[in-house]
C-alpha cells in the first residue's frame, strides 16, 4: 500500500511541477517580450503566441490554456481599443495551426 501511495504522490508532484514550469516559462516569455518592446501590461501582444502556448500546453499536459490579463476599471476603454486594434494574433495563430495540420497530413 505505502509503495503504491508513494508512487502516486511522486507522479502527482512531478506533474504539478511540470505544469508550473510550463506556465512560468510562458509567463517569462511574455514578460521578456514586454520588457524588450517597452510595453506595459495588459497592453502586450505576444507574436506567435500559438507556438509558445502550444509548447506550454503540451508540457503542462493541459487541454487548454487561456490568457486573460487583468484590466483595471480605469484602463477598460483603453484596453478595448487596444484589443480591437491588435487582432492580428488571431489570424497569425490560425495560419500557424493550419500549416501544422497540413504538415502532419
ZIZI-V150305 format. One record per residue. N is the residue number from 0. PHI is phi in radians with two decimals (999 if undefined). OMEGA is omega in whole degrees, 0 to 359 (NA if undefined). BURIAL is + if it has 24 or more other C-alpha atoms within 12 Angstrom, else -. Layout:
N_PHI_OMEGA_BURIAL / N_PHI_OMEGA_BURIAL
This chain:
0_999_183_- / 1_-1.14_177_- / 2_-1.09_179_- / 3_-1.10_181_- / 4_-1.08_179_- / 5_-1.16_178_- / 6_-1.12_178_- / 7_-1.07_179_- / 8_-1.05_182_- / 9_-1.10_179_- / 10_-1.12_180_- / 11_-1.10_179_- / 12_-1.08_178_- / 13_-1.07_180_- / 14_-1.12_180_- / 15_-1.13_179_- / 16_-1.08_178_- / 17_-1.09_180_- / 18_-1.13_180_+ / 19_-1.13_178_- / 20_-1.10_179_- / 21_-1.10_181_+ / 22_-1.23_176_+ / 23_-1.13_178_- / 24_-1.08_178_- / 25_-1.14_178_+ / 26_-1.10_178_- / 27_-1.17_176_- / 28_-1.11_178_+ / 29_-1.07_181_+ / 30_-1.15_179_- / 31_-1.06_178_- / 32_-1.11_180_- / 33_-1.07_180_- / 34_-1.15_181_- / 35_-1.05_183_- / 36_-1.68_181_- / 37_1.00_180_- / 38_-1.82_175_- / 39_-2.12_179_- / 40_-1.26_11_+ / 41_-1.59_188_- / 42_-1.51_182_+ / 43_-2.30_174_+ / 44_-2.09_183_+ / 45_-1.50_175_+ / 46_-1.06_179_- / 47_0.98_178_+ / 48_-1.00_179_+ / 49_-0.97_181_+ / 50_-1.27_180_- / 51_-1.08_179_+ / 52_-1.14_179_+ / 53_-1.13_179_+ / 54_-1.11_179_+ / 55_-1.14_180_+ / 56_-1.12_181_+ / 57_-1.15_181_- / 58_-1.13_182_+ / 59_-1.44_182_+ / 60_1.08_176_- / 61_-1.68_178_- / 62_-1.38_188_- / 63_-2.62_170_- / 64_-2.16_180_- / 65_-2.11_177_- / 66_-1.91_181_- / 67_-2.34_183_- / 68_-1.17_176_- / 69_-1.31_179_- / 70_-2.07_179_- / 71_-1.19_182_- / 72_-0.98_181_- / 73_-1.32_178_- / 74_-1.85_188_- / 75_-0.99_182_- / 76_-1.12_179_- / 77_-1.10_178_- / 78_-1.13_180_- / 79_-1.06_177_- / 80_-1.16_179_- / 81_-1.03_182_- / 82_-1.07_179_- / 83_-1.17_181_- / 84_-1.48_185_- / 85_-2.17_180_- / 86_-1.58_185_- / 87_-1.07_180_- / 88_-1.13_178_- / 89_-1.18_178_- / 90_-1.13_178_- / 91_-1.04_179_- / 92_-1.10_178_- / 93_-1.09_180_- / 94_-1.10_179_- / 95_-1.07_181_- / 96_-1.13_179_- / 97_-1.12_178_- / 98_-1.08_179_- / 99_-1.12_179_- / 100_-1.09_180_- / 101_-1.21_179_- / 102_-1.16_181_- / 103_-1.17_182_- / 104_-1.24_NA_-
